């Protein structure tokens, strides 16, 4: 899942007579010992990778120091560090985790929340839930299918804490994705968005016109009304608006998740989702002072 939410451009006008100070060639000392986490059980190579990562990255609590320097004082940093260590113990290579971790730290948890339009889009979970998870997805995306299962399990486990909102981001490479999105919204006109959502992801047949009608019949829709609603201007506008908004947010792939408006870049399995939830709960403890 690759997303870019903004590019900082530095423009330099004219010439400066001020001499630039030579870059320091003295490496900064690395922090290798932590009170809040233990690297016991990791191989020497894994320990080295962990130490390098936390010394290279910034503090998730926006403290003016490195991840390593705030690891013992910033609760979200502690949680993230423990998660990294557990994934390493499971055999996940650091080189595979590092890019997503860097995005999560720099452009995810620590970022400013985006304003995302939720009006009229289908959701499930408590409307009073303190955390809203927004998913931009594509019904022909295999990873979206797996993520949908993880999100269902996540919602069932935390029904009072999570509200899930589905938004459309049909990819150009998937010829039936937009039609499937329209089908979900048309089913929603009869109060069956989520049954169609499930049927679309469970389908092992290409989501062409005949298959869409077969799924509509399977979930008990009024076929005449459903067919009419497929070309309903409100249905079409909702899917197209969602796609445009996703593009403006910098989304280029699916699934793309947001927790209370902030992007999420880690694994979309239940462990990753639970980590971000715990980090969000600890946001109030995101301090640069000692715990």
C-alpha positions as CSV (number, residue, x, y, z in Angstrom):
1,X,0.0,0.0,0.0
2,X,1.7,3.1,-1.2
3,X,0.5,6.5,-0.3
4,X,2.0,10.0,-0.3
5,X,0.0,12.6,1.7
6,X,2.1,15.6,0.9
7,X,5.5,16.7,-0.4
8,X,7.5,19.4,1.4
9,X,9.3,21.6,-1.2
10,X,12.2,23.8,-0.2
11,X,12.8,26.6,-2.6
12,X,16.1,28.5,-2.5
13,X,16.3,31.9,-4.2
14,X,19.5,33.5,-5.2
15,X,23.0,33.0,-3.8
16,X,24.2,33.2,-0.2
17,X,27.5,34.7,0.8
18,X,27.4,32.8,4.0
19,X,29.7,29.8,4.1
20,X,28.1,26.5,4.9
21,X,29.4,24.8,7.9
22,X,31.1,21.5,7.0
23,X,28.9,18.5,7.7
24,X,29.9,16.6,10.8
25,X,31.6,13.3,10.2
26,X,31.3,12.2,13.8
27,X,28.5,9.7,14.1
28,X,26.0,10.2,16.9
29,X,26.2,7.6,19.6
30,X,23.5,5.1,19.4
31,X,21.1,4.2,22.2
32,X,21.3,0.4,22.7
33,X,19.6,-0.2,26.1
34,X,16.0,0.4,26.9
35,X,14.0,0.1,30.2
36,X,10.5,-0.4,28.6
37,X,11.4,-3.2,26.1
38,X,13.6,-6.2,26.0
39,X,15.4,-7.5,22.9
40,X,16.1,-10.8,24.6
41,X,15.3,-13.6,22.2
42,X,16.3,-11.7,19.1
43,X,19.4,-12.7,17.1
44,X,22.4,-10.4,17.0
45,X,21.3,-9.4,13.5
46,X,17.7,-8.7,14.6
47,X,19.0,-6.7,17.6
48,X,21.2,-4.6,15.3
49,X,18.3,-3.9,12.9
50,X,16.0,-2.9,15.8
51,X,18.7,-0.6,17.3
52,X,19.3,1.0,13.9
53,X,15.7,1.6,13.2
54,X,14.8,3.2,16.5
55,X,17.9,5.4,16.4
56,X,17.2,6.5,12.8
57,X,13.5,7.3,13.2
58,X,11.8,10.2,14.9
59,X,9.8,9.9,18.1
60,X,6.2,9.0,17.4
61,X,5.1,11.4,20.1
62,X,6.5,14.3,18.1
63,X,9.2,14.8,20.8
64,X,12.3,16.6,19.4
65,X,14.4,13.5,19.6
66,X,14.8,10.0,18.1
67,X,12.5,7.1,18.5
68,X,15.2,5.4,20.7
69,X,15.5,8.5,22.9
70,X,11.8,8.6,23.7
71,X,11.1,4.9,23.7
72,X,11.0,4.7,27.5
73,X,8.9,7.9,28.0
74,X,6.5,7.9,25.1
75,X,3.8,5.3,25.6
76,X,2.9,4.9,21.9
77,X,6.6,4.5,21.1
78,X,6.8,1.8,23.7
79,X,3.8,-0.1,22.3
80,X,5.2,0.2,18.7
81,X,8.7,-1.0,19.8
82,X,7.2,-4.1,21.5
83,X,5.2,-4.9,18.4
84,X,8.3,-4.6,16.2
85,X,10.2,-7.0,18.5
86,X,7.3,-9.5,18.4
87,X,7.2,-9.4,14.6
88,X,11.0,-10.0,14.5
89,X,10.6,-13.0,16.8
90,X,8.0,-14.3,14.4
91,X,10.6,-14.1,11.6
92,X,9.4,-11.0,9.8
93,X,12.5,-9.5,8.2
94,X,13.3,-5.9,9.3
95,X,14.0,-4.9,5.7
96,X,10.3,-5.7,4.9
97,X,8.9,-3.9,8.0
98,X,11.2,-0.9,7.9
99,X,9.5,1.1,5.0
100,X,6.0,0.7,6.5
101,X,7.3,1.5,10.0
102,X,8.9,4.7,8.7
103,X,5.6,5.8,7.0
104,X,3.6,4.9,10.1
105,X,5.9,7.0,12.3
106,X,6.4,10.0,10.0
107,X,3.1,10.2,8.0
108,X,0.7,8.0,10.0
109,X,0.3,8.1,13.7
110,X,2.2,11.4,14.1
111,X,0.4,13.2,11.2
112,X,-2.4,15.8,11.4
113,X,-5.8,14.2,10.9
114,X,-7.4,14.6,7.5
115,X,-11.0,15.7,7.0
116,X,-12.7,12.9,5.2
117,X,-16.4,13.1,4.1
118,X,-18.4,10.3,5.7
119,X,-21.9,11.7,4.9
120,X,-24.1,9.0,3.3
121,X,-21.4,6.3,3.4
122,X,-22.2,3.0,5.0
123,X,-20.8,2.2,8.4
124,X,-21.1,-0.4,11.1
125,X,-20.3,-0.3,14.8
126,X,-21.4,2.3,17.4
127,X,-21.9,5.8,16.1
128,X,-20.6,6.9,19.5
129,X,-17.4,4.9,19.2
130,X,-14.3,7.0,20.0
131,X,-12.4,5.6,17.1
132,X,-13.5,5.7,13.5
133,X,-11.7,3.5,11.0
134,X,-12.2,4.5,7.4
135,X,-11.3,2.0,4.7
136,X,-10.9,2.9,1.0
137,X,-11.1,-0.3,-0.9
138,X,-11.7,-2.1,-4.2
139,X,-13.9,-5.2,-4.5
140,X,-11.6,-6.8,-7.0
141,X,-8.6,-6.4,-4.7
142,X,-7.5,-9.7,-3.1
143,X,-5.8,-7.9,-0.2
144,X,-8.9,-5.9,0.4
145,X,-10.8,-9.2,0.8
146,X,-8.4,-10.4,3.5
147,X,-8.5,-7.0,5.2
148,X,-12.3,-7.0,5.2
149,X,-12.1,-10.2,7.3
150,X,-9.6,-8.7,9.7
151,X,-11.7,-5.6,10.1
152,X,-14.8,-7.7,10.8
153,X,-12.9,-9.6,13.5
154,X,-11.6,-6.3,14.8
155,X,-15.0,-4.7,15.0
156,X,-16.5,-7.8,16.7
157,X,-13.8,-7.7,19.4
158,X,-14.2,-3.9,20.0
159,X,-17.8,-3.1,19.2
160,X,-18.1,-0.1,21.5
161,X,-14.7,1.4,20.5
162,X,-14.7,1.1,16.7
163,X,-16.9,2.4,14.0
164,X,-16.0,1.2,10.5
165,X,-16.8,3.3,7.4
166,X,-16.4,1.9,3.9
167,X,-15.4,4.1,1.0
168,X,-14.8,3.3,-2.7
169,X,-11.4,3.4,-4.5
170,X,-11.9,1.3,-7.7
171,X,-8.5,0.8,-9.4
172,X,-8.1,1.3,-13.1
173,X,-6.5,-2.1,-13.4
174,X,-9.7,-3.8,-12.2
175,X,-12.4,-3.6,-14.9
176,X,-15.3,-4.6,-12.7
177,X,-14.3,-2.7,-9.6
178,X,-16.4,0.5,-10.2
179,X,-19.5,-1.6,-11.2
180,X,-19.1,-3.6,-8.0
181,X,-19.0,-0.4,-6.0
182,X,-22.1,0.8,-7.7
183,X,-23.7,-2.6,-6.8
184,X,-22.9,-2.2,-3.1
185,X,-24.3,1.3,-3.1
186,X,-27.4,0.2,-5.0
187,X,-27.9,-2.6,-2.5
188,X,-27.6,0.0,0.2
189,X,-30.6,1.8,-1.2
190,X,-32.5,-1.3,0.0
191,X,-30.7,-1.4,3.3
192,X,-28.3,-4.2,2.3
193,X,-25.0,-2.6,1.7
194,X,-23.1,-4.9,4.0
195,X,-24.7,-8.2,2.8
196,X,-23.7,-7.1,-0.8
197,X,-20.2,-6.0,0.5
198,X,-19.7,-9.5,1.9
199,X,-21.1,-11.2,-1.2
200,X,-18.9,-9.3,-3.5
201,X,-15.7,-10.1,-1.6
202,X,-16.8,-13.8,-1.3
203,X,-17.5,-14.2,-5.0
204,X,-15.1,-16.5,-6.9
205,X,-16.6,-15.4,-10.2
206,X,-15.6,-12.2,-12.1
207,X,-17.9,-9.3,-11.0
208,X,-19.5,-8.7,-14.3
209,X,-23.1,-7.7,-14.9
210,X,-24.6,-11.2,-14.8
211,X,-22.7,-12.1,-11.6
212,X,-23.8,-8.8,-10.0
213,X,-27.4,-9.6,-10.7
214,X,-26.9,-13.2,-9.3
215,X,-25.5,-11.8,-6.1
216,X,-28.4,-9.3,-5.9
217,X,-30.8,-12.2,-6.1
218,X,-28.8,-14.2,-3.6
219,X,-29.1,-11.6,-0.9
220,X,-32.8,-11.0,-1.5
221,X,-32.9,-7.7,-3.3
222,X,-35.8,-6.5,-5.4
223,X,-34.2,-7.0,-8.8
224,X,-36.1,-4.4,-10.7
225,X,-35.3,-1.7,-8.1
226,X,-31.7,-2.8,-7.9
227,X,-31.2,-2.6,-11.6
228,X,-32.7,0.9,-11.6
229,X,-30.6,2.0,-8.7
230,X,-27.4,1.0,-10.5
231,X,-27.8,4.0,-12.7
232,X,-29.2,6.3,-9.9
233,X,-27.3,9.6,-10.0
234,X,-26.8,9.6,-6.2
235,X,-25.3,6.1,-6.3
236,X,-22.9,7.0,-9.1
237,X,-22.0,10.3,-7.4
238,X,-21.2,8.6,-4.2
239,X,-18.7,6.2,-5.8
240,X,-17.1,8.8,-8.0
241,X,-16.9,11.3,-5.1
242,X,-15.2,8.7,-3.0
243,X,-12.6,7.9,-5.7
244,X,-11.8,11.6,-6.2
245,X,-11.5,12.2,-2.5
246,X,-9.1,9.3,-2.2
247,X,-7.0,10.6,-5.0
248,X,-6.8,14.0,-3.2
249,X,-5.7,12.2,-0.1
250,X,-2.8,10.8,-2.0
251,X,-4.1,7.2,-2.1
252,X,-2.6,5.1,-4.9
253,X,-3.4,1.6,-3.8
254,X,-5.9,-0.4,-1.7
255,X,-6.7,-1.1,1.0
256,X,-6.0,2.4,2.5
257,X,-7.0,2.8,6.2
258,X,-7.4,5.9,8.4
259,X,-7.8,5.9,12.2
260,X,-9.7,9.1,13.1
261,X,-8.4,10.7,9.9
262,X,-4.8,9.7,10.3
263,X,-3.3,7.2,7.8
264,X,-2.4,3.7,8.9
265,X,0.6,1.9,7.2
266,X,1.2,-1.2,9.2
267,X,-0.1,-4.8,8.6
268,X,-3.9,-5.1,8.3
269,X,-4.1,-8.2,10.3
270,X,-5.7,-8.2,13.7
271,X,-2.4,-7.7,15.5
272,X,-1.5,-4.6,13.5
273,X,-5.0,-3.1,14.0
274,X,-4.9,-3.7,17.7
275,X,-1.5,-2.1,17.9
276,X,-2.8,1.1,16.3
277,X,-5.9,1.1,18.6
278,X,-3.7,0.8,21.6
279,X,-1.5,3.6,20.3
280,X,-4.5,5.8,19.7
281,X,-5.7,5.1,23.3
282,X,-2.3,6.1,24.5
283,X,-2.2,9.3,22.5
284,X,-3.1,11.3,25.6
285,X,0.0,9.8,27.2
286,X,2.2,10.9,24.2
287,X,4.5,12.9,26.3
288,X,8.2,13.8,26.1
289,X,8.5,13.5,29.9
290,X,9.3,10.4,31.8
291,X,6.4,8.0,32.4
